[in-house]
Amino acid sequence: MIRKWFKINKGDITIVQFILEGYEGLVTVSTIDPQTAILQVLIIPEFIEDVDVILDHLKDQFKIQEMATDGRQASLC
């Protein structure tokens, strides 16, 4: 899984998470910190290009800023 973190507006957490999870099987979304509105998006590597298109579209609709991660791939055990 490819890990990406995003900082968004607190009021947008629910809708952005709902939209991303609506694309079943592409991503898993977790709220890392609800106070600072940081979302973690775990992406199945085969779908990275599709998810990047979705995220680019969401960036046009919501204030979403990608944050640096440690660069490691996430494992779901």
C-alpha positions in Angstrom: 0.0 0.0 0.0 1.2 3.5 -0.8 0.7 5.9 2.1 -0.2 9.6 1.6 -1.1 12.1 4.2 -3.2 15.2 3.6 -4.1 18.2 5.7 -7.6 19.5 5.0 -10.2 21.7 6.6 -11.7 20.1 9.7 -15.2 20.6 8.3 -14.3 18.7 5.2 -13.0 15.5 6.9 -16.3 13.6 6.6 -17.2 14.5 3.0 -13.6 13.9 1.7 -13.4 10.5 3.5 -16.9 9.6 2.2 -16.0 10.4 -1.4 -12.7 8.5 -1.3 -14.2 5.5 0.3 -16.9 5.5 -2.3 -14.3 4.2 -4.7 -14.4 0.8 -3.1 -11.2 -1.2 -3.3 -8.9 1.6 -4.3 -8.1 3.2 -1.0 -8.4 3.1 2.8 -8.8 6.4 4.5 -8.1 7.1 8.2 -8.2 10.3 10.2 -4.8 10.5 11.8 -5.5 13.6 13.8 -9.1 15.1 13.9 -7.9 18.3 15.6 -5.5 19.3 12.9 -7.5 17.5 10.2 -4.8 15.1 8.9 -6.0 12.2 6.7 -4.0 9.1 5.8 -4.9 7.6 2.4 -3.5 4.1 1.8 -3.6 3.3 -1.9 -3.3 0.0 -3.7 -0.3 0.4 -5.9 -2.1 -0.8 -9.0 -4.5 2.1 -8.7 -2.1 5.0 -7.9 -2.8 6.8 -11.2 -6.5 6.5 -10.8 -6.4 7.8 -7.2 -4.1 10.7 -8.2 -6.7 11.8 -10.7 -9.4 11.6 -8.0 -7.2 13.5 -5.6 -6.4 16.2 -8.1 -10.2 16.7 -8.7 -10.8 16.9 -4.9 -8.0 19.5 -4.6 -10.1 21.7 -7.0 -13.1 21.3 -4.7 -11.6 21.3 -1.2 -8.5 22.8 0.4 -6.3 19.7 0.5 -2.5 19.9 1.0 -0.4 16.8 0.7 2.1 16.3 3.5 5.4 14.6 3.6 5.4 11.1 5.0 8.4 8.9 5.9 8.2 7.4 2.4 7.8 3.9 3.5 5.0 1.7 2.1 2.3 0.8 4.6 1.6 -2.8 5.4 -1.8 -4.0 6.6 -0.5 -7.2 8.3 
